[in-house]
Amino acid sequence: MSFPIVSLIIFIPLIGAIIVALIPRDREREIKWFAVIVSLIPLLLSIVMWSLFEVGGGMQFMEEASWIPTLDVYYRVGVDGISVPLIFLTTLLTTLCLFYSAYTIKVRVKEFFSLFLLLAMGMIGVFVALDLVLFYFFWEIGLVPMFLLIGIWGQPKDRPQYSAIKFFLYTLVGSVAMLLAFIGVYLTTGTWNILEIPAAGPLANNPGLAIAAFWGIFLAFAIKVPMWPFHTWLPDAHTAAPTAGSVILAGVLLKLGGYGFIRILLPFFPVLFKQFAPFIGIIALISMIYGALVSMAQWDLKRLIAYSSVSHMGYFTLGLVAAAATLETAGPVLDSRASALDGAVLQMFNHGIITGGLFFLVGVIYERTHTRDLKAFGGLSAKLPVFYGVMLLTGLASLGLPGLAGFISELLVFRGAFAIMPIYAIIGIIAIVLTAAYILWKIIQYVFLGEFSEEKWSTIFDREHWHFSVDMARFEVITLVPLIFFMLLVGIWPAPILNVINTATTALLSNLL
């Protein structure tokens, strides 16, 4: 297809960011709604791209042009069944975040919306880049906007500058390690082409450097996911970030690391990944169980959900490890590996939808009360019935209730992992039990159940500044409806997205050297 649909999806947010930066500062309403409209274009294009995507057709919508000839660097982009759902997720959450922020962001509006569009470009670029330099370029673009979103628009009481610097330093360390590894890969293969490097056997003649490169790339992606013990920046960043920042951080930015594992680390170093799979599997289990246990200990609702992300992305890691733990391609083994990797990819999509929804819901209650302390609430099901219903549905999706999105991805992960790494899968079930505990006990019980206290509610509800209805406002419902729709759709009818994912994962696993 000659129409540059991928490039348009990437660069329309950049054009929008530049135009927003040029609009006079005092025209806040025009800035907000122009940014929302601009974000709708990549969303619509991603839907068109998904509808035109040929299942089983490999890498599609490819575009290529020389970028830095002296270094043999190309602007090379394309999508397959792994990247298509993640691009749609990115464009959807970007639009919802900007729509929500149009009602909630009151200070430095111009800078916020311009930075958010720039961030969107960087995230989309990572999912479509097929050149290592281009991948690194887009990977780094997202660093500065997120740093500023946390540092400037975070709540002062949450130490936003500290959290932003911590996020920046963690990510930067990983980025430097990854860049050095990429250079090593290029020097031994003579190409930056992500699709050609696996066949070239990067660093095959130098096992020591190959191991160093493996762990350098691993570090960058593990920090971004984040895996234990590289996770400590995440709760601070989530706590400090504005609502839209938390949504996009959990919904998309964490997925950049997961996507990097699948697109780069696994195909580049399949033998090493198999070798280290037992160790990485232990990291996955610790992330799953530790994240859930620490979630149970939290009283700040945002930090609770942040630690739950550590736990839920551990499911992704378990699926990835199970797929990498053997290189056998015999029918049943390949099916189990593909199931695990299908579940891992779907877990990224589902986590983005579900946890994005949870952070929006935290924003709903925080806008009204200016507190996230679970002990401050109680009995709100009577006062906020719509909010309660949406939170209950989203919480049940997060704990993996059958019929909702979270169940399908976790089922696939454990189905594949049990066939290949049964002990790991059995231990991992502990995390499912703990997830149900902190969702039902800490969120549902402490916030919504029990006796409602009008006296306590009147002391925390901000009637002076919150001019919407006590229950969810129309714009909040509109923001959450698409997420609820996909929680139900994927839970009831996962075939459309799984068919797209499965052909890509099966092809990837079949071709590992």
WOTA-V967733 format. One record per residue. RES is the residue in one letter. SS is DSSP state (2 for helix, 1 for strand, 0 for the rest). PSI is psi in radians with two decimals (999 if undefined). Layout:
BEGIN
res->RES ss->SS psi->PSI
res->RES ss->SS psi->PSI
END
This chain:
BEGIN
res->M ss->0 psi->2.17
res->S ss->0 psi->-0.42
res->F ss->0 psi->2.16
res->P ss->0 psi->1.11
res->I ss->2 psi->-0.64
res->V ss->2 psi->-0.79
res->S ss->2 psi->-0.66
res->L ss->2 psi->-0.74
res->I ss->2 psi->-0.65
res->I ss->2 psi->-0.89
res->F ss->2 psi->-0.25
res->I ss->2 psi->-0.74
res->P ss->2 psi->-0.63
res->L ss->2 psi->-0.80
res->I ss->2 psi->-0.75
res->G ss->2 psi->-0.72
res->A ss->2 psi->-0.70
res->I ss->2 psi->-0.77
res->I ss->2 psi->-0.75
res->V ss->2 psi->-0.73
res->A ss->2 psi->-0.39
res->L ss->2 psi->-0.25
res->I ss->0 psi->2.39
res->P ss->0 psi->2.46
res->R ss->0 psi->-0.59
res->D ss->0 psi->-0.12
res->R ss->0 psi->1.10
res->E ss->2 psi->-0.72
res->R ss->2 psi->-0.78
res->E ss->2 psi->-0.70
res->I ss->2 psi->-0.85
res->K ss->2 psi->-0.89
res->W ss->2 psi->-0.46
res->F ss->2 psi->-0.76
res->A ss->2 psi->-0.73
res->V ss->2 psi->-0.79
res->I ss->2 psi->-0.73
res->V ss->2 psi->-0.74
res->S ss->2 psi->-0.44
res->L ss->2 psi->-0.52
res->I ss->2 psi->-0.90
res->P ss->2 psi->-0.61
res->L ss->2 psi->-0.83
res->L ss->2 psi->-0.69
res->L ss->2 psi->-0.64
res->S ss->2 psi->-0.61
res->I ss->2 psi->-0.76
res->V ss->2 psi->-0.78
res->M ss->2 psi->-0.75
res->W ss->2 psi->-0.72
res->S ss->2 psi->-0.53
res->L ss->2 psi->-0.17
res->F ss->0 psi->2.29
res->E ss->0 psi->1.96
res->V ss->0 psi->2.21
res->G ss->0 psi->0.11
res->G ss->0 psi->0.11
res->G ss->0 psi->-2.64
res->M ss->0 psi->2.24
res->Q ss->1 psi->2.92
res->F ss->1 psi->0.65
res->M ss->1 psi->2.47
res->E ss->1 psi->2.49
res->E ss->1 psi->2.35
res->A ss->1 psi->2.52
res->S ss->1 psi->2.35
res->W ss->1 psi->-1.01
res->I ss->1 psi->1.51
res->P ss->2 psi->-0.65
res->T ss->2 psi->-0.44
res->L ss->2 psi->0.12
res->D ss->0 psi->0.62
res->V ss->1 psi->2.31
res->Y ss->1 psi->2.57
res->Y ss->1 psi->1.73
res->R ss->1 psi->2.02
res->V ss->1 psi->2.78
res->G ss->1 psi->2.99
res->V ss->1 psi->2.66
res->D ss->0 psi->-2.93
res->G ss->0 psi->-0.26
res->I ss->0 psi->-0.72
res->S ss->2 psi->-0.52
res->V ss->2 psi->-0.89
res->P ss->2 psi->-0.59
res->L ss->2 psi->-0.59
res->I ss->2 psi->-0.77
res->F ss->2 psi->-0.77
res->L ss->2 psi->-0.78
res->T ss->2 psi->-0.84
res->T ss->2 psi->-0.64
res->L ss->2 psi->-0.91
res->L ss->2 psi->-0.60
res->T ss->2 psi->-0.82
res->T ss->2 psi->-0.79
res->L ss->2 psi->-0.69
res->C ss->2 psi->-0.76
res->L ss->2 psi->-0.67
res->F ss->2 psi->-0.83
res->Y ss->2 psi->-0.73
res->S ss->2 psi->-0.42
res->A ss->2 psi->-0.44
res->Y ss->2 psi->-0.32
res->T ss->2 psi->-0.40
res->I ss->0 psi->2.12
res->K ss->0 psi->-0.30
res->V ss->0 psi->2.49
res->R ss->0 psi->0.91
res->V ss->2 psi->-0.80
res->K ss->2 psi->-0.83
res->E ss->2 psi->-0.71
res->F ss->2 psi->-0.90
res->F ss->2 psi->-0.58
res->S ss->2 psi->-0.78
res->L ss->2 psi->-0.65
res->F ss->2 psi->-0.70
res->L ss->2 psi->-0.66
res->L ss->2 psi->-0.73
res->L ss->2 psi->-0.72
res->A ss->2 psi->-0.74
res->M ss->2 psi->-0.80
res->G ss->2 psi->-0.76
res->M ss->2 psi->-0.80
res->I ss->2 psi->-0.73
res->G ss->2 psi->-0.67
res->V ss->2 psi->-0.72
res->F ss->2 psi->-0.22
res->V ss->2 psi->-0.19
res->A ss->1 psi->2.30
res->L ss->0 psi->0.32
res->D ss->1 psi->2.34
res->L ss->2 psi->-0.70
res->V ss->2 psi->-0.74
res->L ss->2 psi->-0.73
res->F ss->2 psi->-0.83
res->Y ss->2 psi->-0.67
res->F ss->2 psi->-0.88
res->F ss->2 psi->-0.62
res->W ss->2 psi->-0.75
res->E ss->2 psi->-0.49
res->I ss->2 psi->-0.69
res->G ss->2 psi->-0.25
res->L ss->2 psi->-0.87
res->V ss->2 psi->-0.84
res->P ss->2 psi->-0.73
res->M ss->2 psi->-0.68
res->F ss->2 psi->-0.80
res->L ss->2 psi->-0.66
res->L ss->2 psi->-0.72
res->I ss->2 psi->-0.83
res->G ss->2 psi->-0.60
res->I ss->2 psi->-0.78
res->W ss->2 psi->0.09
res->G ss->0 psi->2.77
res->Q ss->0 psi->2.29
res->P ss->2 psi->-0.62
res->K ss->2 psi->-0.26
res->D ss->2 psi->0.25
res->R ss->0 psi->1.07
res->P ss->2 psi->-0.62
res->Q ss->2 psi->-0.76
res->Y ss->2 psi->-0.82
res->S ss->2 psi->-0.69
res->A ss->2 psi->-0.76
res->I ss->2 psi->-0.70
res->K ss->2 psi->-0.80
res->F ss->2 psi->-0.79
res->F ss->2 psi->-0.81
res->L ss->2 psi->-0.78
res->Y ss->2 psi->-0.89
res->T ss->2 psi->-0.67
res->L ss->2 psi->-0.75
res->V ss->2 psi->-0.81
res->G ss->2 psi->-0.68
res->S ss->2 psi->-0.71
res->V ss->2 psi->-0.78
res->A ss->2 psi->-0.73
res->M ss->2 psi->-0.72
res->L ss->2 psi->-0.78
res->L ss->2 psi->-0.71
res->A ss->2 psi->-0.73
res->F ss->2 psi->-0.72
res->I ss->2 psi->-0.74
res->G ss->2 psi->-0.72
res->V ss->2 psi->-0.76
res->Y ss->2 psi->-0.72
res->L ss->2 psi->-0.44
res->T ss->2 psi->-0.33
res->T ss->2 psi->-0.43
res->G ss->0 psi->0.26
res->T ss->0 psi->2.64
res->W ss->0 psi->0.00
res->N ss->1 psi->2.00
res->I ss->2 psi->-0.56
res->L ss->2 psi->-0.44
res->E ss->2 psi->-0.42
res->I ss->2 psi->-0.74
res->P ss->2 psi->-0.74
res->A ss->2 psi->-0.43
res->A ss->2 psi->-0.21
res->G ss->0 psi->1.23
res->P ss->0 psi->2.24
res->L ss->0 psi->0.49
res->A ss->0 psi->-0.51
res->N ss->0 psi->0.00
res->N ss->0 psi->1.48
res->P ss->2 psi->-0.64
res->G ss->2 psi->-0.84
res->L ss->2 psi->-0.58
res->A ss->2 psi->-0.75
res->I ss->2 psi->-0.73
res->A ss->2 psi->-0.76
res->A ss->2 psi->-0.72
res->F ss->2 psi->-0.89
res->W ss->2 psi->-0.48
res->G ss->2 psi->-0.81
res->I ss->2 psi->-0.71
res->F ss->2 psi->-0.77
res->L ss->2 psi->-0.81
res->A ss->2 psi->-0.80
res->F ss->2 psi->-0.62
res->A ss->2 psi->-0.65
res->I ss->2 psi->-0.72
res->K ss->2 psi->-0.59
res->V ss->2 psi->-0.86
res->P ss->0 psi->2.60
res->M ss->0 psi->2.65
res->W ss->0 psi->2.40
res->P ss->0 psi->0.39
res->F ss->0 psi->0.36
res->H ss->0 psi->-0.17
res->T ss->2 psi->-0.35
res->W ss->2 psi->-0.44
res->L ss->2 psi->-0.89
res->P ss->2 psi->-0.68
res->D ss->2 psi->-0.76
res->A ss->2 psi->-0.77
res->H ss->2 psi->-0.76
res->T ss->2 psi->-0.71
res->A ss->2 psi->-0.54
res->A ss->0 psi->2.62
res->P ss->0 psi->2.92
res->T ss->2 psi->-0.86
res->A ss->2 psi->-0.63
res->G ss->2 psi->-0.73
res->S ss->2 psi->-0.71
res->V ss->2 psi->-0.85
res->I ss->2 psi->-0.53
res->L ss->2 psi->-0.86
res->A ss->2 psi->-0.69
res->G ss->2 psi->-0.59
res->V ss->2 psi->-0.86
res->L ss->2 psi->-0.67
res->L ss->2 psi->-0.49
res->K ss->2 psi->-0.33
res->L ss->2 psi->-0.72
res->G ss->2 psi->-0.78
res->G ss->2 psi->-0.75
res->Y ss->2 psi->-0.69
res->G ss->2 psi->-0.70
res->F ss->2 psi->-0.78
res->I ss->2 psi->-0.74
res->R ss->2 psi->-0.58
res->I ss->2 psi->-1.06
res->L ss->2 psi->-0.81
res->L ss->2 psi->-0.86
res->P ss->2 psi->-0.59
res->F ss->2 psi->-0.73
res->F ss->0 psi->1.05
res->P ss->2 psi->-0.67
res->V ss->2 psi->-0.77
res->L ss->2 psi->-0.68
res->F ss->2 psi->-0.73
res->K ss->2 psi->-0.74
res->Q ss->2 psi->-0.74
res->F ss->2 psi->0.05
res->A ss->2 psi->-0.75
res->P ss->2 psi->-0.71
res->F ss->2 psi->-0.79
res->I ss->2 psi->-0.58
res->G ss->2 psi->-0.67
res->I ss->2 psi->-0.73
res->I ss->2 psi->-0.72
res->A ss->2 psi->-0.80
res->L ss->2 psi->-0.74
res->I ss->2 psi->-0.75
res->S ss->2 psi->-0.77
res->M ss->2 psi->-0.88
res->I ss->2 psi->-0.78
res->Y ss->2 psi->-0.80
res->G ss->2 psi->-0.72
res->A ss->2 psi->-0.74
res->L ss->2 psi->-0.77
res->V ss->2 psi->-0.59
res->S ss->2 psi->-0.71
res->M ss->2 psi->-0.43
res->A ss->0 psi->-0.09
res->Q ss->0 psi->2.56
res->W ss->0 psi->-0.19
res->D ss->1 psi->2.10
res->L ss->2 psi->-0.65
res->K ss->2 psi->-0.74
res->R ss->2 psi->-0.60
res->L ss->2 psi->-0.84
res->I ss->2 psi->-0.59
res->A ss->2 psi->-0.83
res->Y ss->2 psi->-0.51
res->S ss->2 psi->-0.52
res->S ss->2 psi->-0.67
res->V ss->2 psi->-0.76
res->S ss->2 psi->-0.83
res->H ss->2 psi->-0.58
res->M ss->2 psi->-0.29
res->G ss->2 psi->-0.59
res->Y ss->2 psi->-0.75
res->F ss->2 psi->-0.83
res->T ss->2 psi->-0.69
res->L ss->2 psi->-0.76
res->G ss->2 psi->-0.74
res->L ss->2 psi->-0.82
res->V ss->2 psi->-0.74
res->A ss->2 psi->-0.68
res->A ss->2 psi->-0.50
res->A ss->2 psi->-0.18
res->A ss->0 psi->-0.28
res->T ss->0 psi->2.64
res->L ss->0 psi->0.18
res->E ss->0 psi->2.48
res->T ss->0 psi->0.28
res->A ss->0 psi->2.62
res->G ss->2 psi->-1.09
res->P ss->2 psi->-0.69
res->V ss->2 psi->-0.79
res->L ss->2 psi->-0.68
res->D ss->2 psi->-0.74
res->S ss->2 psi->-0.73
res->R ss->2 psi->-0.77
res->A ss->2 psi->-0.67
res->S ss->2 psi->-0.78
res->A ss->2 psi->-0.77
res->L ss->2 psi->-0.62
res->D ss->2 psi->-0.81
res->G ss->2 psi->-0.67
res->A ss->2 psi->-0.81
res->V ss->2 psi->-0.78
res->L ss->2 psi->-0.59
res->Q ss->2 psi->-0.66
res->M ss->2 psi->-0.79
res->F ss->2 psi->-0.86
res->N ss->2 psi->-0.73
res->H ss->2 psi->-0.69
res->G ss->2 psi->-0.76
res->I ss->2 psi->-0.85
res->I ss->2 psi->-0.91
res->T ss->2 psi->-0.57
res->G ss->2 psi->-0.77
res->G ss->2 psi->-0.73
res->L ss->2 psi->-0.72
res->F ss->2 psi->-0.60
res->F ss->2 psi->-0.73
res->L ss->2 psi->-0.63
res->V ss->2 psi->-0.71
res->G ss->2 psi->-0.66
res->V ss->2 psi->-0.87
res->I ss->2 psi->-0.57
res->Y ss->2 psi->-0.65
res->E ss->2 psi->-0.51
res->R ss->2 psi->-0.49
res->T ss->2 psi->-0.33
res->H ss->0 psi->0.53
res->T ss->0 psi->2.63
res->R ss->0 psi->0.21
res->D ss->1 psi->2.03
res->L ss->2 psi->-0.51
res->K ss->2 psi->-0.26
res->A ss->2 psi->-0.25
res->F ss->0 psi->-2.83
res->G ss->0 psi->2.29
res->G ss->0 psi->0.31
res->L ss->2 psi->-0.15
res->S ss->2 psi->-0.54
res->A ss->2 psi->-0.58
res->K ss->2 psi->-0.61
res->L ss->0 psi->1.21
res->P ss->2 psi->-0.68
res->V ss->2 psi->-0.81
res->F ss->2 psi->-0.73
res->Y ss->2 psi->-0.79
res->G ss->2 psi->-0.77
res->V ss->2 psi->-0.75
res->M ss->2 psi->-0.70
res->L ss->2 psi->-0.81
res->L ss->2 psi->-0.79
res->T ss->2 psi->-0.70
res->G ss->2 psi->-0.72
res->L ss->2 psi->-0.62
res->A ss->2 psi->-0.66
res->S ss->2 psi->-0.64
res->L ss->0 psi->-0.04
res->G ss->0 psi->0.63
res->L ss->0 psi->2.29
res->P ss->0 psi->2.43
res->G ss->0 psi->-0.17
res->L ss->0 psi->2.85
res->A ss->2 psi->-0.73
res->G ss->2 psi->-0.52
res->F ss->2 psi->-0.75
res->I ss->2 psi->-0.85
res->S ss->2 psi->-0.71
res->E ss->2 psi->-0.68
res->L ss->2 psi->-0.79
res->L ss->2 psi->-0.74
res->V ss->2 psi->-0.87
res->F ss->2 psi->-0.58
res->R ss->2 psi->-0.82
res->G ss->2 psi->-0.75
res->A ss->2 psi->-0.65
res->F ss->2 psi->-0.57
res->A ss->2 psi->-0.47
res->I ss->2 psi->-0.72
res->M ss->0 psi->1.25
res->P ss->2 psi->-0.70
res->I ss->2 psi->-0.75
res->Y ss->2 psi->-0.75
res->A ss->2 psi->-0.74
res->I ss->2 psi->-0.78
res->I ss->2 psi->-0.67
res->G ss->2 psi->-0.41
res->I ss->2 psi->-0.47
res->I ss->2 psi->-0.69
res->A ss->2 psi->-0.62
res->I ss->2 psi->-0.76
res->V ss->2 psi->-0.77
res->L ss->2 psi->-0.63
res->T ss->2 psi->-0.80
res->A ss->2 psi->-0.63
res->A ss->2 psi->-0.88
res->Y ss->2 psi->-0.47
res->I ss->2 psi->-0.88
res->L ss->2 psi->-0.68
res->W ss->2 psi->-1.00
res->K ss->2 psi->-0.72
res->I ss->2 psi->-1.05
res->I ss->2 psi->-0.86
res->Q ss->2 psi->-0.91
res->Y ss->2 psi->-0.56
res->V ss->2 psi->-0.74
res->F ss->2 psi->-0.53
res->L ss->0 psi->3.12
res->G ss->0 psi->-3.02
res->E ss->0 psi->2.29
res->F ss->0 psi->2.32
res->S ss->0 psi->1.89
res->E ss->2 psi->-0.65
res->E ss->2 psi->-0.80
res->K ss->2 psi->-0.72
res->W ss->2 psi->-0.70
res->S ss->2 psi->-0.42
res->T ss->2 psi->-0.37
res->I ss->2 psi->-0.36
res->F ss->0 psi->2.25
res->D ss->0 psi->1.45
res->R ss->0 psi->-0.42
res->E ss->0 psi->-0.72
res->H ss->0 psi->-0.31
res->W ss->0 psi->1.80
res->H ss->0 psi->0.09
res->F ss->0 psi->3.08
res->S ss->0 psi->2.75
res->V ss->0 psi->-0.76
res->D ss->0 psi->-3.02
res->M ss->0 psi->2.34
res->A ss->0 psi->2.87
res->R ss->2 psi->-0.75
res->F ss->2 psi->-0.53
res->E ss->2 psi->-0.68
res->V ss->2 psi->-0.78
res->I ss->2 psi->-0.69
res->T ss->2 psi->-0.71
res->L ss->2 psi->-0.36
res->V ss->2 psi->-0.83
res->P ss->2 psi->-0.65
res->L ss->2 psi->-0.73
res->I ss->2 psi->-0.71
res->F ss->2 psi->-0.81
res->F ss->2 psi->-0.52
res->M ss->2 psi->-0.72
res->L ss->2 psi->-0.77
res->L ss->2 psi->-0.87
res->V ss->2 psi->-0.59
res->G ss->2 psi->-0.63
res->I ss->2 psi->-0.69
res->W ss->0 psi->1.36
res->P ss->0 psi->-0.12
res->A ss->2 psi->-0.79
res->P ss->2 psi->-0.75
res->I ss->2 psi->-0.63
res->L ss->2 psi->-0.61
res->N ss->2 psi->-0.69
res->V ss->2 psi->-0.79
res->I ss->2 psi->-0.79
res->N ss->2 psi->-0.74
res->T ss->2 psi->-0.63
res->A ss->2 psi->-0.77
res->T ss->2 psi->-0.70
res->T ss->2 psi->-0.76
res->A ss->2 psi->-0.73
res->L ss->2 psi->-0.84
res->L ss->2 psi->-0.58
res->S ss->2 psi->-0.46
res->N ss->0 psi->0.07
res->L ss->0 psi->2.32
res->L ss->0 psi->999
END
